[in-house]
Amino acid sequence: MPSFSLSSLPCVKERRRRRKITLQKRASKRHLDLLEDSKTAQAAKMQYWPWSQGGQCYVPNYVSATDIPQPLRRVPSKPQQQWYWNQYTPGWYGPPTLPAVTPVTPFWNLPNLTQVSIPYVPLPQPETETSSTSKISRISTQLHNPPYFTFPYIQWDVAQMPSTALRIKSPGEAAPPKFDSPAVRPFRSEIQISTTQQGLYYYMCLWGPVRVLRHDGHPITVEGVMNAVFEYFQMPLAMGQVATQMEWELVLQAWKGRIRASPNSYTREYEKQRGVLRIDLLTAHCGTRFAGLRLKKGGFDVSGVDGLLLSVSR
């Protein structure tokens, strides 16, 4: 019988070929590991090598010292000199020297501001007669209602916008008031309004006076006073600000009546969302008909305000 060798089988040859490839890969990987270890050792040698005395460095056991590349010695750019610790070498350690800067002469000529005369133009001042701390001597006829509403008088409900106000001159003759006319004399840019009316005095002491302020410094007008009074009574009212429970029930009735008097469903819902206001207290106690402003004798004696007193009626 002919001799038969297992090495001639294709499966054996393929297995040997694969084993050879595996051994080559392992050898290549081991070579890369050695190179990586040599780099690590080189870094350690560069860290601990005593350059001036030529001593030995740390070398791992599994790497030959001859395989580690020797670091290059530092070559100075200038000849070596004897140097001492207290010796200053300008060429080596001195600060850099900057070139001299030549001042640049501008090609334009600026004018001498000290010789330029600027004319003084004063700003326009508001028309004033005396200072703002002087006593008010007169109220505009557009805000003063005579007793018993004799002609002419202002017809205005403080629960409505000031634009609804009318000045009744005679029976059947009415016209809007002069909103842009000054409210008081002498002209003022800030005034405060209080009251001595029974039923309203206690609450205005609690809330504070009606403040009318104009920031531009011009005199306060009739429209400014009426707007301030309207906004003053449109502020929210809490139950704790009312004296008794009976008065609070009257205020709630006035609030419900204000809701019912709304012209449509949208305004009714809006009034519900606003809640109880100061105007409801005014409706329940004193009425909301504007009875005018009057001037108290002595001026500043009314709670530190300007002596202007507000009156309302039913």
Secondary structure, 3 states (H helix, E strand, C coil): CCCCCHHHCHHHHHHHHHHHHHHHHHHHHHHHHHHHHHHHHHHHHHHHCCCCCCCCCCCCCCCCHHHCCCCCCCCCCCCCCCCCCCCCCHHHHCCCCCCCCCCCCCCCCCCCHHHCCCCCCCCCCCCCCCCCCCCCCEECCCCCCCHHHCCCEEECECCCCHHHCEEEEECCEEECCCCCCECEECCCCEEEEECCCCCCHHHHHHHCCEEEECCCCCCCEHHHHHHHHHHHCCCECCHHHCCCHHHHHHHHHHHHHHHHCCCCHHHHHHHHHHCCEHHHHHHHHCCCEEEEEEECCCCCCCCCCCCEEEEEEC
